Amino acid sequence: MRLSVIADLGEALLEWKNLLALVLVCVGIWLVTRDAPAPKESAPSATPAK
């Protein structure tokens, strides 16, 4: 879709709600694609090793 077509629909590309939606989408993508935190080492078990 060309930008001129979007402009003909009366939609402002830089309207605050569109910018907010863009920010929320970017944050959502970042949350989904970020690396998982490294697992913490568990404390040694209380049972003695054989």
PDB file of all heavy atoms in Angstrom:
ATOM      1  N   MET A   1       0.837  -1.179   0.000  1.00  0.00           N
ATOM      2  CA  MET A   1       0.000   0.000   0.000  1.00  0.00           C
ATOM      3  C   MET A   1       0.879   1.238   0.000  1.00  0.00           C
ATOM      4  O   MET A   1       1.812   1.328   0.786  1.00  0.00           O
ATOM      5  CB  MET A   1      -0.879  -0.017   1.254  1.00  0.00           C
ATOM      6  CG  MET A   1      -2.244   0.458   1.021  1.00  0.00           C
ATOM      7  SD  MET A   1      -3.214   0.238   2.548  1.00  0.00           S
ATOM      8  CE  MET A   1      -4.719   0.786   1.876  1.00  0.00           C
ATOM      9  N   ARG A   2       0.567   2.156  -0.859  1.00  0.00           N
ATOM     10  CA  ARG A   2       1.372   3.384  -0.928  1.00  0.00           C
ATOM     11  C   ARG A   2       0.954   4.345   0.179  1.00  0.00           C
ATOM     12  O   ARG A   2      -0.186   4.336   0.629  1.00  0.00           O
ATOM     13  CB  ARG A   2       1.170   4.044  -2.286  1.00  0.00           C
ATOM     14  CG  ARG A   2       1.751   3.238  -3.418  1.00  0.00           C
ATOM     15  CD  ARG A   2       1.701   3.968  -4.748  1.00  0.00           C
ATOM     16  NE  ARG A   2       0.793   5.089  -4.796  1.00  0.00           N
ATOM     17  CZ  ARG A   2      -0.290   5.146  -5.584  1.00  0.00           C
ATOM     18  NH1 ARG A   2      -0.594   4.146  -6.359  1.00  0.00           N
ATOM     19  NH2 ARG A   2      -1.054   6.219  -5.582  1.00  0.00           N
ATOM     20  N   LEU A   3       1.889   5.182   0.613  1.00  0.00           N
ATOM     21  CA  LEU A   3       1.594   6.156   1.663  1.00  0.00           C
ATOM     22  C   LEU A   3       0.518   7.132   1.223  1.00  0.00           C
ATOM     23  O   LEU A   3      -0.285   7.577   2.028  1.00  0.00           O
ATOM     24  CB  LEU A   3       2.861   6.913   2.057  1.00  0.00           C
ATOM     25  CG  LEU A   3       3.908   6.106   2.823  1.00  0.00           C
ATOM     26  CD1 LEU A   3       5.119   6.971   3.112  1.00  0.00           C
ATOM     27  CD2 LEU A   3       3.347   5.540   4.098  1.00  0.00           C
ATOM     28  N   SER A   4       0.492   7.455  -0.060  1.00  0.00           N
ATOM     29  CA  SER A   4      -0.517   8.399  -0.537  1.00  0.00           C
ATOM     30  C   SER A   4      -1.918   7.816  -0.391  1.00  0.00           C
ATOM     31  O   SER A   4      -2.876   8.531  -0.132  1.00  0.00           O
ATOM     32  CB  SER A   4      -0.247   8.783  -1.994  1.00  0.00           C
ATOM     33  OG  SER A   4      -0.306   7.638  -2.821  1.00  0.00           O
ATOM     34  N   VAL A   5      -2.050   6.503  -0.530  1.00  0.00           N
ATOM     35  CA  VAL A   5      -3.357   5.858  -0.345  1.00  0.00           C
ATOM     36  C   VAL A   5      -3.778   5.968   1.107  1.00  0.00           C
ATOM     37  O   VAL A   5      -4.936   6.258   1.415  1.00  0.00           O
ATOM     38  CB  VAL A   5      -3.301   4.378  -0.786  1.00  0.00           C
ATOM     39  CG1 VAL A   5      -4.593   3.673  -0.450  1.00  0.00           C
ATOM     40  CG2 VAL A   5      -3.005   4.284  -2.272  1.00  0.00           C
ATOM     41  N   ILE A   6      -2.848   5.761   2.023  1.00  0.00           N
ATOM     42  CA  ILE A   6      -3.162   5.882   3.451  1.00  0.00           C
ATOM     43  C   ILE A   6      -3.540   7.327   3.777  1.00  0.00           C
ATOM     44  O   ILE A   6      -4.489   7.576   4.519  1.00  0.00           O
ATOM     45  CB  ILE A   6      -1.968   5.418   4.310  1.00  0.00           C
ATOM     46  CG1 ILE A   6      -1.731   3.929   4.091  1.00  0.00           C
ATOM     47  CG2 ILE A   6      -2.225   5.685   5.785  1.00  0.00           C
ATOM     48  CD1 ILE A   6      -0.474   3.412   4.732  1.00  0.00           C
ATOM     49  N   ALA A   7      -2.831   8.277   3.202  1.00  0.00           N
ATOM     50  CA  ALA A   7      -3.131   9.684   3.434  1.00  0.00           C
ATOM     51  C   ALA A   7      -4.507  10.038   2.876  1.00  0.00           C
ATOM     52  O   ALA A   7      -5.225  10.851   3.453  1.00  0.00           O
ATOM     53  CB  ALA A   7      -2.059  10.558   2.817  1.00  0.00           C
ATOM     54  N   ASP A   8      -4.899   9.413   1.755  1.00  0.00           N
ATOM     55  CA  ASP A   8      -6.212   9.673   1.170  1.00  0.00           C
ATOM     56  C   ASP A   8      -7.334   9.183   2.079  1.00  0.00           C
ATOM     57  O   ASP A   8      -8.455   9.674   2.003  1.00  0.00           O
ATOM     58  CB  ASP A   8      -6.340   9.008  -0.205  1.00  0.00           C
ATOM     59  CG  ASP A   8      -5.461   9.673  -1.256  1.00  0.00           C
ATOM     60  OD1 ASP A   8      -5.061  10.838  -1.042  1.00  0.00           O
ATOM     61  OD2 ASP A   8      -5.179   9.027  -2.281  1.00  0.00           O
ATOM     62  N   LEU A   9      -7.044   8.218   2.931  1.00  0.00           N
ATOM     63  CA  LEU A   9      -8.050   7.710   3.852  1.00  0.00           C
ATOM     64  C   LEU A   9      -8.233   8.626   5.056  1.00  0.00           C
ATOM     65  O   LEU A   9      -9.089   8.378   5.890  1.00  0.00           O
ATOM     66  CB  LEU A   9      -7.667   6.303   4.324  1.00  0.00           C
ATOM     67  CG  LEU A   9      -7.620   5.229   3.242  1.00  0.00           C
ATOM     68  CD1 LEU A   9      -7.096   3.930   3.832  1.00  0.00           C
ATOM     69  CD2 LEU A   9      -8.981   5.024   2.605  1.00  0.00           C
ATOM     70  N   GLY A  10      -7.416   9.650   5.149  1.00  0.00           N
ATOM     71  CA  GLY A  10      -7.534  10.602   6.250  1.00  0.00           C
ATOM     72  C   GLY A  10      -6.850  10.133   7.518  1.00  0.00           C
ATOM     73  O   GLY A  10      -7.103  10.657   8.589  1.00  0.00           O
ATOM     74  N   GLU A  11      -5.980   9.164   7.416  1.00  0.00           N
ATOM     75  CA  GLU A  11      -5.288   8.623   8.590  1.00  0.00           C
ATOM     76  C   GLU A  11      -3.946   9.328   8.741  1.00  0.00           C
ATOM     77  O   GLU A  11      -3.121   9.318   7.840  1.00  0.00           O
ATOM     78  CB  GLU A  11      -5.070   7.120   8.426  1.00  0.00           C
ATOM     79  CG  GLU A  11      -4.532   6.433   9.645  1.00  0.00           C
ATOM     80  CD  GLU A  11      -5.532   6.376  10.787  1.00  0.00           C
ATOM     81  OE1 GLU A  11      -6.742   6.440  10.552  1.00  0.00           O
ATOM     82  OE2 GLU A  11      -5.060   6.278  11.936  1.00  0.00           O
ATOM     83  N   ALA A  12      -3.726   9.942   9.885  1.00  0.00           N
ATOM     84  CA  ALA A  12      -2.453  10.617  10.138  1.00  0.00           C
ATOM     85  C   ALA A  12      -1.443   9.595  10.635  1.00  0.00           C
ATOM     86  O   ALA A  12      -1.676   8.920  11.643  1.00  0.00           O
ATOM     87  CB  ALA A  12      -2.634  11.718  11.168  1.00  0.00           C
ATOM     88  N   LEU A  13      -0.346   9.450   9.917  1.00  0.00           N
ATOM     89  CA  LEU A  13       0.648   8.439  10.279  1.00  0.00           C
ATOM     90  C   LEU A  13       1.327   8.747  11.601  1.00  0.00           C
ATOM     91  O   LEU A  13       1.725   7.843  12.323  1.00  0.00           O
ATOM     92  CB  LEU A  13       1.692   8.315   9.172  1.00  0.00           C
ATOM     93  CG  LEU A  13       1.188   7.751   7.841  1.00  0.00           C
ATOM     94  CD1 LEU A  13       2.308   7.772   6.818  1.00  0.00           C
ATOM     95  CD2 LEU A  13       0.658   6.358   8.021  1.00  0.00           C
ATOM     96  N   LEU A  14       1.490  10.020  11.916  1.00  0.00           N
ATOM     97  CA  LEU A  14       2.214  10.382  13.133  1.00  0.00           C
ATOM     98  C   LEU A  14       1.264  10.789  14.261  1.00  0.00           C
ATOM     99  O   LEU A  14       1.649  11.513  15.161  1.00  0.00           O
ATOM    100  CB  LEU A  14       3.205  11.506  12.832  1.00  0.00           C
ATOM    101  CG  LEU A  14       4.292  11.135  11.833  1.00  0.00           C
ATOM    102  CD1 LEU A  14       5.214  12.325  11.582  1.00  0.00           C
ATOM    103  CD2 LEU A  14       5.098   9.943  12.308  1.00  0.00           C
ATOM    104  N   GLU A  15       0.039  10.322  14.213  1.00  0.00           N
ATOM    105  CA  GLU A  15      -0.905  10.617  15.282  1.00  0.00           C
ATOM    106  C   GLU A  15      -0.457   9.888  16.544  1.00  0.00           C
ATOM    107  O   GLU A  15       0.140   8.811  16.480  1.00  0.00           O
ATOM    108  CB  GLU A  15      -2.293  10.144  14.859  1.00  0.00           C
ATOM    109  CG  GLU A  15      -3.402  10.724  15.687  1.00  0.00           C
ATOM    110  CD  GLU A  15      -4.765  10.432  15.090  1.00  0.00           C
ATOM    111  OE1 GLU A  15      -4.858  10.213  13.872  1.00  0.00           O
ATOM    112  OE2 GLU A  15      -5.721  10.419  15.872  1.00  0.00           O
ATOM    113  N   TRP A  16      -0.752  10.435  17.704  1.00  0.00           N
ATOM    114  CA  TRP A  16      -0.230   9.888  18.963  1.00  0.00           C
ATOM    115  C   TRP A  16      -0.652   8.445  19.176  1.00  0.00           C
ATOM    116  O   TRP A  16       0.120   7.642  19.675  1.00  0.00           O
ATOM    117  CB  TRP A  16      -0.631  10.773  20.145  1.00  0.00           C
ATOM    118  CG  TRP A  16      -2.095  10.722  20.482  1.00  0.00           C
ATOM    119  CD1 TRP A  16      -3.066  11.552  20.020  1.00  0.00           C
ATOM    120  CD2 TRP A  16      -2.752   9.781  21.333  1.00  0.00           C
ATOM    121  NE1 TRP A  16      -4.278  11.188  20.520  1.00  0.00           N
ATOM    122  CE2 TRP A  16      -4.134  10.097  21.345  1.00  0.00           C
ATOM    123  CE3 TRP A  16      -2.311   8.699  22.097  1.00  0.00           C
ATOM    124  CZ2 TRP A  16      -5.062   9.375  22.074  1.00  0.00           C
ATOM    125  CZ3 TRP A  16      -3.242   7.969  22.824  1.00  0.00           C
ATOM    126  CH2 TRP A  16      -4.597   8.317  22.804  1.00  0.00           C
ATOM    127  N   LYS A  17      -1.883   8.096  18.812  1.00  0.00           N
ATOM    128  CA  LYS A  17      -2.324   6.712  19.063  1.00  0.00           C
ATOM    129  C   LYS A  17      -1.585   5.734  18.158  1.00  0.00           C
ATOM    130  O   LYS A  17      -1.331   4.590  18.555  1.00  0.00           O
ATOM    131  CB  LYS A  17      -3.837   6.569  18.900  1.00  0.00           C
ATOM    132  CG  LYS A  17      -4.346   6.850  17.524  1.00  0.00           C
ATOM    133  CD  LYS A  17      -5.856   6.718  17.471  1.00  0.00           C
ATOM    134  CE  LYS A  17      -6.360   7.056  16.085  1.00  0.00           C
ATOM    135  NZ  LYS A  17      -7.811   6.952  16.000  1.00  0.00           N
ATOM    136  N   ASN A  18      -1.202   6.169  16.958  1.00  0.00           N
ATOM    137  CA  ASN A  18      -0.429   5.304  16.069  1.00  0.00           C
ATOM    138  C   ASN A  18       0.995   5.136  16.588  1.00  0.00           C
ATOM    139  O   ASN A  18       1.562   4.041  16.509  1.00  0.00           O
ATOM    140  CB  ASN A  18      -0.418   5.859  14.655  1.00  0.00           C
ATOM    141  CG  ASN A  18      -1.792   5.821  14.021  1.00  0.00           C
ATOM    142  OD1 ASN A  18      -2.657   5.073  14.445  1.00  0.00           O
ATOM    143  ND2 ASN A  18      -1.995   6.636  13.012  1.00  0.00           N
ATOM    144  N   LEU A  19       1.559   6.207  17.110  1.00  0.00           N
ATOM    145  CA  LEU A  19       2.909   6.112  17.685  1.00  0.00           C
ATOM    146  C   LEU A  19       2.896   5.223  18.928  1.00  0.00           C
ATOM    147  O   LEU A  19       3.807   4.424  19.125  1.00  0.00           O
ATOM    148  CB  LEU A  19       3.441   7.507  18.029  1.00  0.00           C
ATOM    149  CG  LEU A  19       3.763   8.387  16.823  1.00  0.00           C
ATOM    150  CD1 LEU A  19       4.182   9.778  17.292  1.00  0.00           C
ATOM    151  CD2 LEU A  19       4.847   7.767  15.973  1.00  0.00           C
ATOM    152  N   LEU A  20       1.851   5.332  19.738  1.00  0.00           N
ATOM    153  CA  LEU A  20       1.724   4.481  20.918  1.00  0.00           C
ATOM    154  C   LEU A  20       1.607   3.015  20.502  1.00  0.00           C
ATOM    155  O   LEU A  20       2.252   2.140  21.086  1.00  0.00           O
ATOM    156  CB  LEU A  20       0.515   4.899  21.752  1.00  0.00           C
ATOM    157  CG  LEU A  20       0.220   4.036  22.973  1.00  0.00           C
ATOM    158  CD1 LEU A  20       1.369   4.093  23.969  1.00  0.00           C
ATOM    159  CD2 LEU A  20      -1.078   4.462  23.622  1.00  0.00           C
ATOM    160  N   ALA A  21       0.808   2.749  19.476  1.00  0.00           N
ATOM    161  CA  ALA A  21       0.657   1.377  18.996  1.00  0.00           C
ATOM    162  C   ALA A  21       1.992   0.838  18.488  1.00  0.00           C
ATOM    163  O   ALA A  21       2.344  -0.319  18.740  1.00  0.00           O
ATOM    164  CB  ALA A  21      -0.395   1.323  17.893  1.00  0.00           C
ATOM    165  N   LEU A  22       2.754   1.663  17.785  1.00  0.00           N
ATOM    166  CA  LEU A  22       4.058   1.247  17.281  1.00  0.00           C
ATOM    167  C   LEU A  22       5.005   0.917  18.421  1.00  0.00           C
ATOM    168  O   LEU A  22       5.705  -0.099  18.390  1.00  0.00           O
ATOM    169  CB  LEU A  22       4.656   2.343  16.389  1.00  0.00           C
ATOM    170  CG  LEU A  22       6.032   2.070  15.814  1.00  0.00           C
ATOM    171  CD1 LEU A  22       6.000   0.851  14.903  1.00  0.00           C
ATOM    172  CD2 LEU A  22       6.541   3.276  15.063  1.00  0.00           C
ATOM    173  N   VAL A  23       5.009   1.740  19.455  1.00  0.00           N
ATOM    174  CA  VAL A  23       5.867   1.493  20.612  1.00  0.00           C
ATOM    175  C   VAL A  23       5.460   0.193  21.308  1.00  0.00           C
ATOM    176  O   VAL A  23       6.318  -0.627  21.668  1.00  0.00           O
ATOM    177  CB  VAL A  23       5.806   2.682  21.605  1.00  0.00           C
ATOM    178  CG1 VAL A  23       6.447   2.330  22.936  1.00  0.00           C
ATOM    179  CG2 VAL A  23       6.480   3.899  21.002  1.00  0.00           C
ATOM    180  N   LEU A  24       4.153  -0.025  21.467  1.00  0.00           N
ATOM    181  CA  LEU A  24       3.696  -1.251  22.127  1.00  0.00           C
ATOM    182  C   LEU A  24       4.051  -2.488  21.316  1.00  0.00           C
ATOM    183  O   LEU A  24       4.446  -3.518  21.888  1.00  0.00           O
ATOM    184  CB  LEU A  24       2.183  -1.182  22.362  1.00  0.00           C
ATOM    185  CG  LEU A  24       1.723  -0.175  23.411  1.00  0.00           C
ATOM    186  CD1 LEU A  24       0.207  -0.117  23.466  1.00  0.00           C
ATOM    187  CD2 LEU A  24       2.305  -0.492  24.771  1.00  0.00           C
ATOM    188  N   VAL A  25       3.942  -2.408  20.010  1.00  0.00           N
ATOM    189  CA  VAL A  25       4.319  -3.544  19.161  1.00  0.00           C
ATOM    190  C   VAL A  25       5.814  -3.820  19.293  1.00  0.00           C
ATOM    191  O   VAL A  25       6.231  -4.969  19.423  1.00  0.00           O
ATOM    192  CB  VAL A  25       3.930  -3.280  17.691  1.00  0.00           C
ATOM    193  CG1 VAL A  25       4.574  -4.284  16.761  1.00  0.00           C
ATOM    194  CG2 VAL A  25       2.410  -3.323  17.540  1.00  0.00           C
ATOM    195  N   CYS A  26       6.625  -2.770  19.266  1.00  0.00           N
ATOM    196  CA  CYS A  26       8.076  -2.951  19.388  1.00  0.00           C
ATOM    197  C   CYS A  26       8.446  -3.555  20.741  1.00  0.00           C
ATOM    198  O   CYS A  26       9.297  -4.445  20.815  1.00  0.00           O
ATOM    199  CB  CYS A  26       8.790  -1.620  19.187  1.00  0.00           C
ATOM    200  SG  CYS A  26       8.688  -1.012  17.488  1.00  0.00           S
ATOM    201  N   VAL A  27       7.816  -3.103  21.807  1.00  0.00           N
ATOM    202  CA  VAL A  27       8.084  -3.651  23.137  1.00  0.00           C
ATOM    203  C   VAL A  27       7.656  -5.116  23.193  1.00  0.00           C
ATOM    204  O   VAL A  27       8.371  -5.963  23.743  1.00  0.00           O
ATOM    205  CB  VAL A  27       7.373  -2.818  24.229  1.00  0.00           C
ATOM    206  CG1 VAL A  27       7.399  -3.527  25.578  1.00  0.00           C
ATOM    207  CG2 VAL A  27       8.019  -1.446  24.337  1.00  0.00           C
ATOM    208  N   GLY A  28       6.521  -5.433  22.592  1.00  0.00           N
ATOM    209  CA  GLY A  28       6.066  -6.817  22.571  1.00  0.00           C
ATOM    210  C   GLY A  28       7.023  -7.720  21.818  1.00  0.00           C
ATOM    211  O   GLY A  28       7.331  -8.831  22.262  1.00  0.00           O
ATOM    212  N   ILE A  29       7.523  -7.252  20.683  1.00  0.00           N
ATOM    213  CA  ILE A  29       8.500  -8.032  19.920  1.00  0.00           C
ATOM    214  C   ILE A  29       9.766  -8.225  20.740  1.00  0.00           C
ATOM    215  O   ILE A  29      10.336  -9.318  20.781  1.00  0.00           O
ATOM    216  CB  ILE A  29       8.801  -7.350  18.575  1.00  0.00           C
ATOM    217  CG1 ILE A  29       7.563  -7.429  17.669  1.00  0.00           C
ATOM    218  CG2 ILE A  29      10.010  -7.972  17.893  1.00  0.00           C
ATOM    219  CD1 ILE A  29       7.670  -6.596  16.412  1.00  0.00           C
ATOM    220  N   TRP A  30      10.205  -7.171  21.417  1.00  0.00           N
ATOM    221  CA  TRP A  30      11.413  -7.270  22.238  1.00  0.00           C
ATOM    222  C   TRP A  30      11.208  -8.287  23.373  1.00  0.00           C
ATOM    223  O   TRP A  30      12.095  -9.103  23.649  1.00  0.00           O
ATOM    224  CB  TRP A  30      11.768  -5.898  22.807  1.00  0.00           C
ATOM    225  CG  TRP A  30      12.919  -5.950  23.747  1.00  0.00           C
ATOM    226  CD1 TRP A  30      14.238  -6.077  23.438  1.00  0.00           C
ATOM    227  CD2 TRP A  30      12.856  -5.905  25.186  1.00  0.00           C
ATOM    228  NE1 TRP A  30      14.989  -6.107  24.599  1.00  0.00           N
ATOM    229  CE2 TRP A  30      14.175  -5.999  25.671  1.00  0.00           C
ATOM    230  CE3 TRP A  30      11.804  -5.776  26.089  1.00  0.00           C
ATOM    231  CZ2 TRP A  30      14.451  -5.976  27.024  1.00  0.00           C
ATOM    232  CZ3 TRP A  30      12.094  -5.755  27.438  1.00  0.00           C
ATOM    233  CH2 TRP A  30      13.403  -5.857  27.898  1.00  0.00           C
ATOM    234  N   LEU A  31      10.038  -8.258  24.013  1.00  0.00           N
ATOM    235  CA  LEU A  31       9.784  -9.188  25.114  1.00  0.00           C
ATOM    236  C   LEU A  31       9.776 -10.638  24.630  1.00  0.00           C
ATOM    237  O   LEU A  31      10.255 -11.530  25.334  1.00  0.00           O
ATOM    238  CB  LEU A  31       8.439  -8.867  25.778  1.00  0.00           C
ATOM    239  CG  LEU A  31       8.410  -7.622  26.657  1.00  0.00           C
ATOM    240  CD1 LEU A  31       6.979  -7.316  27.093  1.00  0.00           C
ATOM    241  CD2 LEU A  31       9.315  -7.781  27.859  1.00  0.00           C
ATOM    242  N   VAL A  32       9.248 -10.869  23.455  1.00  0.00           N
ATOM    243  CA  VAL A  32       9.153 -12.232  22.946  1.00  0.00           C
ATOM    244  C   VAL A  32      10.498 -12.751  22.465  1.00  0.00           C
ATOM    245  O   VAL A  32      10.809 -13.926  22.612  1.00  0.00           O
ATOM    246  CB  VAL A  32       8.104 -12.288  21.804  1.00  0.00           C
ATOM    247  CG1 VAL A  32       8.151 -13.609  21.071  1.00  0.00           C
ATOM    248  CG2 VAL A  32       6.720 -12.053  22.368  1.00  0.00           C
ATOM    249  N   THR A  33      11.329 -11.874  21.924  1.00  0.00           N
ATOM    250  CA  THR A  33      12.579 -12.328  21.305  1.00  0.00           C
ATOM    251  C   THR A  33      13.801 -12.181  22.200  1.00  0.00           C
ATOM    252  O   THR A  33      14.882 -12.617  21.808  1.00  0.00           O
ATOM    253  CB  THR A  33      12.840 -11.567  19.994  1.00  0.00           C
ATOM    254  OG1 THR A  33      12.916 -10.165  20.283  1.00  0.00           O
ATOM    255  CG2 THR A  33      11.739 -11.830  18.985  1.00  0.00           C
ATOM    256  N   ARG A  34      13.657 -11.590  23.384  1.00  0.00           N
ATOM    257  CA  ARG A  34      14.834 -11.424  24.253  1.00  0.00           C
ATOM    258  C   ARG A  34      15.298 -12.781  24.760  1.00  0.00           C
ATOM    259  O   ARG A  34      14.530 -13.749  24.819  1.00  0.00           O
ATOM    260  CB  ARG A  34      14.542 -10.493  25.418  1.00  0.00           C
ATOM    261  CG  ARG A  34      13.550 -11.064  26.395  1.00  0.00           C
ATOM    262  CD  ARG A  34      13.254 -10.099  27.498  1.00  0.00           C
ATOM    263  NE  ARG A  34      12.211 -10.695  28.337  1.00  0.00           N
ATOM    264  CZ  ARG A  34      11.933 -10.276  29.534  1.00  0.00           C
ATOM    265  NH1 ARG A  34      12.582  -9.263  30.056  1.00  0.00           N
ATOM    266  NH2 ARG A  34      10.995 -10.852  30.232  1.00  0.00           N
ATOM    267  N   ASP A  35      16.553 -12.836  25.141  1.00  0.00           N
ATOM    268  CA  ASP A  35      17.116 -14.077  25.666  1.00  0.00           C
ATOM    269  C   ASP A  35      16.537 -14.360  27.046  1.00  0.00           C
ATOM    270  O   ASP A  35      16.358 -13.454  27.850  1.00  0.00           O
ATOM    271  CB  ASP A  35      18.642 -13.979  25.783  1.00  0.00           C
ATOM    272  CG  ASP A  35      19.307 -13.954  24.424  1.00  0.00           C
ATOM    273  OD1 ASP A  35      18.703 -14.471  23.468  1.00  0.00           O
ATOM    274  OD2 ASP A  35      20.418 -13.421  24.320  1.00  0.00           O
ATOM    275  N   ALA A  36      16.289 -15.620  27.310  1.00  0.00           N
ATOM    276  CA  ALA A  36      15.808 -16.020  28.630  1.00  0.00           C
ATOM    277  C   ALA A  36      16.940 -15.848  29.631  1.00  0.00           C
ATOM    278  O   ALA A  36      18.114 -16.058  29.302  1.00  0.00           O
ATOM    279  CB  ALA A  36      15.337 -17.464  28.602  1.00  0.00           C
ATOM    280  N   PRO A  37      16.628 -15.472  30.862  1.00  0.00           N
ATOM    281  CA  PRO A  37      17.691 -15.337  31.865  1.00  0.00           C
ATOM    282  C   PRO A  37      18.350 -16.689  32.140  1.00  0.00           C
ATOM    283  O   PRO A  37      17.714 -17.730  32.070  1.00  0.00           O
ATOM    284  CB  PRO A  37      16.957 -14.817  33.100  1.00  0.00           C
ATOM    285  CG  PRO A  37      15.525 -15.118  32.870  1.00  0.00           C
ATOM    286  CD  PRO A  37      15.322 -15.171  31.387  1.00  0.00           C
ATOM    287  N   ALA A  38      19.626 -16.641  32.433  1.00  0.00           N
ATOM    288  CA  ALA A  38      20.368 -17.869  32.715  1.00  0.00           C
ATOM    289  C   ALA A  38      19.818 -18.500  33.989  1.00  0.00           C
ATOM    290  O   ALA A  38      19.549 -17.807  34.964  1.00  0.00           O
ATOM    291  CB  ALA A  38      21.847 -17.565  32.886  1.00  0.00           C
ATOM    292  N   PRO A  39      19.656 -19.814  34.008  1.00  0.00           N
ATOM    293  CA  PRO A  39      19.137 -20.460  35.218  1.00  0.00           C
ATOM    294  C   PRO A  39      20.136 -20.336  36.364  1.00  0.00           C
ATOM    295  O   PRO A  39      21.337 -20.451  36.165  1.00  0.00           O
ATOM    296  CB  PRO A  39      18.936 -21.913  34.800  1.00  0.00           C
ATOM    297  CG  PRO A  39      19.786 -22.094  33.592  1.00  0.00           C
ATOM    298  CD  PRO A  39      19.920 -20.755  32.945  1.00  0.00           C
ATOM    299  N   LYS A  40      19.601 -20.080  37.530  1.00  0.00           N
ATOM    300  CA  LYS A  40      20.470 -19.966  38.712  1.00  0.00           C
ATOM    301  C   LYS A  40      20.903 -21.360  39.139  1.00  0.00           C
ATOM    302  O   LYS A  40      20.155 -22.327  39.012  1.00  0.00           O
ATOM    303  CB  LYS A  40      19.718 -19.292  39.854  1.00  0.00           C
ATOM    304  CG  LYS A  40      19.368 -17.862  39.566  1.00  0.00           C
ATOM    305  CD  LYS A  40      18.643 -17.255  40.736  1.00  0.00           C
ATOM    306  CE  LYS A  40      18.281 -15.816  40.448  1.00  0.00           C
ATOM    307  NZ  LYS A  40      17.541 -15.208  41.552  1.00  0.00           N
ATOM    308  N   GLU A  41      22.123 -21.441  39.663  1.00  0.00           N
ATOM    309  CA  GLU A  41      22.593 -22.738  40.162  1.00  0.00           C
ATOM    310  C   GLU A  41      21.838 -23.056  41.437  1.00  0.00           C
ATOM    311  O   GLU A  41      21.710 -22.224  42.322  1.00  0.00           O
ATOM    312  CB  GLU A  41      24.089 -22.672  40.456  1.00  0.00           C
ATOM    313  CG  GLU A  41      24.941 -22.586  39.206  1.00  0.00           C
ATOM    314  CD  GLU A  41      26.415 -22.695  39.532  1.00  0.00           C
ATOM    315  OE1 GLU A  41      26.748 -23.332  40.546  1.00  0.00           O
ATOM    316  OE2 GLU A  41      27.202 -22.135  38.777  1.00  0.00           O
ATOM    317  N   SER A  42      21.335 -24.276  41.496  1.00  0.00           N
ATOM    318  CA  SER A  42      20.585 -24.663  42.696  1.00  0.00           C
ATOM    319  C   SER A  42      21.575 -24.998  43.813  1.00  0.00           C
ATOM    320  O   SER A  42      22.714 -25.371  43.574  1.00  0.00           O
ATOM    321  CB  SER A  42      19.696 -25.865  42.393  1.00  0.00           C
ATOM    322  OG  SER A  42      20.491 -26.936  41.976  1.00  0.00           O
ATOM    323  N   ALA A  43      21.082 -24.862  45.012  1.00  0.00           N
ATOM    324  CA  ALA A  43      21.910 -25.182  46.160  1.00  0.00           C
ATOM    325  C   ALA A  43      22.176 -26.692  46.174  1.00  0.00           C
ATOM    326  O   ALA A  43      21.351 -27.474  45.738  1.00  0.00           O
ATOM    327  CB  ALA A  43      21.193 -24.751  47.445  1.00  0.00           C
ATOM    328  N   PRO A  44      23.311 -27.106  46.679  1.00  0.00           N
ATOM    329  CA  PRO A  44      23.591 -28.556  46.728  1.00  0.00           C
ATOM    330  C   PRO A  44      22.538 -29.261  47.577  1.00  0.00           C
ATOM    331  O   PRO A  44      22.053 -28.736  48.570  1.00  0.00           O
ATOM    332  CB  PRO A  44      24.968 -28.653  47.380  1.00  0.00           C
ATOM    333  CG  PRO A  44      25.394 -27.272  47.706  1.00  0.00           C
ATOM    334  CD  PRO A  44      24.381 -26.311  47.201  1.00  0.00           C
ATOM    335  N   SER A  45      22.182 -30.439  47.151  1.00  0.00           N
ATOM    336  CA  SER A  45      21.138 -31.173  47.874  1.00  0.00           C
ATOM    337  C   SER A  45      21.685 -31.651  49.232  1.00  0.00           C
ATOM    338  O   SER A  45      22.878 -31.816  49.428  1.00  0.00           O
ATOM    339  CB  SER A  45      20.669 -32.366  47.048  1.00  0.00           C
ATOM    340  OG  SER A  45      21.749 -33.237  46.818  1.00  0.00           O
ATOM    341  N   ALA A  46      20.754 -31.912  50.125  1.00  0.00           N
ATOM    342  CA  ALA A  46      21.125 -32.338  51.477  1.00  0.00           C
ATOM    343  C   ALA A  46      21.514 -33.808  51.531  1.00  0.00           C
ATOM    344  O   ALA A  46      22.117 -34.250  52.497  1.00  0.00           O
ATOM    345  CB  ALA A  46      19.974 -32.053  52.437  1.00  0.00           C
ATOM    346  N   THR A  47      21.170 -34.564  50.503  1.00  0.00           N
ATOM    347  CA  THR A  47      21.502 -36.003  50.523  1.00  0.00           C
ATOM    348  C   THR A  47      22.955 -36.197  50.106  1.00  0.00           C
ATOM    349  O   THR A  47      23.426 -35.572  49.166  1.00  0.00           O
ATOM    350  CB  THR A  47      20.600 -36.784  49.555  1.00  0.00           C
ATOM    351  OG1 THR A  47      20.710 -36.221  48.270  1.00  0.00           O
ATOM    352  CG2 THR A  47      19.144 -36.714  50.012  1.00  0.00           C
ATOM    353  N   PRO A  48      23.691 -37.029  50.818  1.00  0.00           N
ATOM    354  CA  PRO A  48      25.112 -37.234  50.481  1.00  0.00           C
ATOM    355  C   PRO A  48      25.238 -38.019  49.180  1.00  0.00           C
ATOM    356  O   PRO A  48      24.394 -38.848  48.840  1.00  0.00           O
ATOM    357  CB  PRO A  48      25.637 -38.043  51.664  1.00  0.00           C
ATOM    358  CG  PRO A  48      24.449 -38.659  52.300  1.00  0.00           C
ATOM    359  CD  PRO A  48      23.282 -37.762  51.985  1.00  0.00           C
ATOM    360  N   ALA A  49      26.284 -37.756  48.467  1.00  0.00           N
ATOM    361  CA  ALA A  49      26.554 -38.483  47.218  1.00  0.00           C
ATOM    362  C   ALA A  49      27.053 -39.865  47.543  1.00  0.00           C
ATOM    363  O   ALA A  49      27.752 -40.076  48.527  1.00  0.00           O
ATOM    364  CB  ALA A  49      27.592 -37.715  46.401  1.00  0.00           C
ATOM    365  N   LYS A  50      26.713 -40.826  46.725  1.00  0.00           N
ATOM    366  CA  LYS A  50      27.145 -42.206  46.972  1.00  0.00           C
ATOM    367  C   LYS A  50      28.404 -42.522  46.223  1.00  0.00           C
ATOM    368  O   LYS A  50      28.721 -42.119  45.200  1.00  0.00           O
ATOM    369  CB  LYS A  50      26.048 -43.172  46.547  1.00  0.00           C
ATOM    370  CG  LYS A  50      24.848 -43.079  47.443  1.00  0.00           C
ATOM    371  CD  LYS A  50      23.834 -44.118  47.058  1.00  0.00           C
ATOM    372  CE  LYS A  50      22.650 -44.057  48.007  1.00  0.00           C
ATOM    373  NZ  LYS A  50      21.657 -45.019  47.702  1.00  0.00           N
TER     374      LYS A  50
END
